[in-house]
Amino acid sequence: MPELLSAEFLVSLGAAGVRMATPLVLAALGEIVAERSGVMNLGLEGIMTVGAFAAYVGTLYSGSFTIGLLLAILAGACFGLLMSYMSITLRCNQVVSGLSIWLFGTGVVGFIFLGTFGAVTVPETIPTLSAIEIPLLSSIPIIGDIFFKHHILVYLSFVLVLVFWLFLFKTTYGLRITSVGENPHAADTLGINVFRIRYLCVVFGSMMAAIAGATLTFELGFFREYMVAGRGWMTIAIVIFGNWAPLRALGGALLFGLADGLQMRIGALGYFVMEYQILRTLPYLVTIAALILISRRAGGPAALGVPFERGQK
C-alpha cells in the first residue's frame, strides 16, 4: 500500500483531520462550559442536527451564510432553554432531559424536512464555504497545507480554544462557573446566582453545538437527516477525554478527526472494499478506546449532573 505512506496522502489526511475536527471542537467547547457549571447535556446530537438543518434552510432561502448561521444559533438557543428549564428549573434527571432533547431534535427535524422537501434522493445544494489561505503561513511546506488552507470556521475554532482557556482559567467569570459546578451551595452563600449561571452556560453550550452542526452543512453544501452521524456523542467523549479543559479537548477532537479522515481516504483508495462498513466504524472504535483508557483517571466537576435546590445539600 505505497499510497498510504506517501507524503501527499499524509498531508491530505492531516488537512482532513483538522477540517473534520472543527465541528467537534466547537461543540466540545460549548459542552465544557455547560458541564463545568454542573449540567451535562446529552442532547448534543439532536441540537447539532437542528443547527445543521436551520443553517441549511436559512442559507437556501436567503442565499446568505450569515442568515443561515444566525438561524442555527437561534435554534440552538431555543433548545438550550428547553434543556435548562427541564434540568435546572424542574430539576429533572439530566440524563433523561438530554436524551429527550436528542430524540425531540432529531425527530422534529426529520418531520419538518420530510414535510418541506419530501423524500428526496439528492437534496438541493447550497454554496460551500471557500478556503482562505493565510498569507505566508500557507506557503510553509507540509504545515501550510495541513493548517492554513481552510475556511473561516476552522480558523475560528482554533482561536476559540485559546479564548475559552483564558476565559475559564484566567477570569473571574470562568472561576465562578467552576465554583458553581464544584460546589453550588458554597457559591450560593457567596452571592453567586447558581441558576442564572447554569442557564447561561447551557444555552451557550447549545448555541455552540448548533454552530458545530451548521459547520457540517456549510462544508457539504446540503443537508441529510442523519448527517451528524454520532458526532454529538463523540463530543461528550472528547469532553471527558480532555478532562473538561479546552486545550486537551482540542487534542481529542484532532484524534477523532484524523480517524474519520483516515477511514474515508482508505476507502477512496480502494483498500478493504469488502469491509467498507467495518472501516466506517473506525472513529467510533477510537472513541470507545479513548474512553476506556481514561475512564480511571477522568474526574469531572463534583456537582456535575446534580440538580441544585437552594437550602438543601
N, C-alpha and C positions, 0 to 999 in steps of 0.2 A: 504493500500500500504506500507507494512513494509519495502520492499527493498529500497524504496526511502529515508528512514530515517536511513538506516544502515550506519555504518562508512565506510564500503567497497565501497558502492555506492558513498558517498560524496567524498571520496579520489579519486576514479576513475573519478568523474565529475570534480574535481579540476584539475587533471592532464590533462584531455582532454581539459579543458578550456584554460590552459596555452599553450598547443600544438596548438590548433586552433586559438589562438590569435596571434601566431607568424607571419604568413603572413600579418595580419592586422597591426601589429606593424611595420614591415619592410616597408610596403607601406606607412603607415602614416608618418613615419619619413622622407621619401623622399618627400612626398607631403607637409609637414610642411616647409621644406626648400624652395621648389618651391613657395609656397603661401606667405611665409614671404618676398620673393623677389618681389611679386606683380603679379605672374602668377598662375592662377587657372587651373589645368589640370584635366578636366573631362574625359579624355581618359584612366584613370587608369584601368578600366575594360578590355579594349582592350589590353593594354600594359601587364597586368598580364596574359592574355590569351596567348599573343605572347611569354612571358617569360616562361610560363609553357610548351608550345609546343616546343620551342627552347631547353629547358633543356631536354625534353623527347627525341627529335631527337638526340641531341648531346650525351646523355648518352647511348641511344640504339645502336648507330653505333660505338661509341668509347669505350664503356664499362667503361667510366671514369666519375664520378660525377663532377670532376673539369672541364672537357671539356664541359659538359652539362651546368654547371653554367656560364662559360665564354661565351658560345654561347648565353645564355639568357641575360647576361649583355650587350653583343654587340647588340643584337636585341633591347633591351630597349633603348640603346643609340641612335640607328638609329631613333626610333620612337620619342625619346625626341628631337632630332634635327629637325625632321619634325614639331613637335608641336611648337618648338621655332621659326622656320622660319615663320610659319603662324601667330603666336600670337605676336611675338616680331619684326621681320623684316618687315613683311607685315602689321602688326598691325590689323589683323583680330579680330573679336569678339572672346574672349577666350572661351565662352560657345560653340559657333559654332565650333571652332577649336577642342576643346576637344571632342565634340560629333562626329566629323569627324574621329578623331583618334580612338575612341571606335568602330565605325562602320567598319572602314578600318581594324583595328587589328583583330577583331573577324571574319570579312568576309574573309580576306586573309588566316587566319589560317584554317578556315573551308574548303576553296578551296584547299589548299595545303594538308591538312590532308586527305581529301577525294580522291584527285588525287594520293597520295602516298600509302595510306593504304587501300583505298576502304571503302565500307560501312560495317566495321567490327562490330560484336556484342561485342566481347571480344578482346580488343586491346592487342598487345604484351606487356608483362610486362618488367620492368627494376628492378634492386635491389633497395630496400628502404634504407634510412639512418638508421644506427643502433643506438640504445640508448647508451649513455655514462653515466655511474653512477659516480657522483662526490664523490671521497673518503671522508669518514667521514660524509659529509653533507647528502648523500643519505641514511645514516643509521638513521637519525633523524626520529622518529615516525611521521607519517602523513606529516609533512613538506617535508621530504626527498622524499616521494613517489610523492608528488604533483609537486615539483620544481626541483628536482635534478636527474631525471632519464629520460632524453630526449636526442634527437640528437643534434648535434653541432649547427645547425641553431637556435634552441630555445635559447640556452645559448647566442649565438651571438646577437640575437635581444635584450635581456635584457641588455647586455653590451653596445650596441649601443645607447640605450635610455639615459644612463648616458653620453656617449661620445657626443651625439648630444646636450644634455642640456648644457654641458660645452662649446661646440663649439659656440652655438647660443648666449649664455648669458654672457660668460666669455672671449671671444676672440675678437680681432679687426675685423677679417673676419666675424664673426657672427653679430657683430654690423653693419657692412657695409651692409650685406644682409638685416637686419631690416630697415636700413635707406633708402635703395632702395625701399622697399615695403611700407614704410610710406610716404616718400616724395622724389620721384626720381629726381625732379628738383633741390631740395636743395642738394641732394647727388651729382648731376652732377656738380653743381657750386663748389663743394669741390674737384673736380677732380676724383670722383669715376666713373668708366665706367659702367653705368647702363646696357647697352646692354650685355656686357660680363658677368656680374654677373647674370643677368636673364637667359642667355643662359646656363651657367654652372649649375645653380640651377635647371632648368627644365630638362636638360639632366640627371643630377644626380638623381633627383626625379624619372625619368622614369627608370633609371637603378635599383633603389631600388624597384620599382613596379615589374620589371621583375624578380628580385631575389625573391620577395614575391610569384610570380606565380610559379617559379621554386621550391619553398619550397613545394607547393601543390603536384607537380609531384613527388618529392623525397619522400614524405610521403606516397603517394598512390601507387607508382610504375607503374603508367600508365598515359595515357592522354586521356581525353574526351573533346569534343569541348566546352561544357558548364560547365566544372568543376570549374571554378572560381565562378560561381553561385552568382553574385551580390556583391562579396567581394570588388570590386573596388569602388562601390557606398557606401558600408559600410565605406570604408576608408575615403571618403570625409566627411561622418557624424562624424567619430571619430576625424578628424582634427578640426571640428567645436566644437564638444563636449569637446575636450581637450583644446579649446581656443588657438590653434596654439602653444602649448607647449608640448615637448616630454613626460614629466612625467605624465601629465594629459591624454595625448593620450594613454599612456600605460594602465591607468585605464579604459579608454573607450574600448580599444581592449580586455582587460580581461573580461569586462562585456559582450561584444558581443560573445567572445569565450565561455564563460560559457553558454550563451543562446543557442549557436549552439550545444555544447556538451550535454546540457540538453534534447533538442528535440531528439537527436539521441539515448540517453540512455533510455529515457522513451519509445520510440518506440521499442527498443530492448527488454525491459522488458515485452512487450505485452500489455501495457496500451493504451487506446484510439486508438485501431487498426483501427476502422472505421473512425476516424478523423485524420489519419496519415498525409494527405496532409495539413490539417489545422495546425497540430503540427509543420510541417516543416517551417511554416511562423513565428515561434517564434523569431528567430534572427532579422527578418525584422520588426516585431512589436516592438521589443526592440529599434531598430534603430529609428523608427518613434517617439516613446515615448520620447526617449532621445533628439531628435531634438526639439520636442515641448517644453520640459522642459527648454531647454537652449536657445531657439530662442530669447527671450527678452534680454538676457544679453550677447549674442555672439557678439563679435566685432573683426573682422579680421583686417589685415593691411589696412591702409587708401587708398592705391593705388591698392588694390587687384582688378584685372580684368580691370584695366585702362591702355591702351596702352601708352607707353612713346614716345614722339617725342621731340627731343632737340629744345629748343627755344620756345616751346608752353606750356601753362599752362591750 
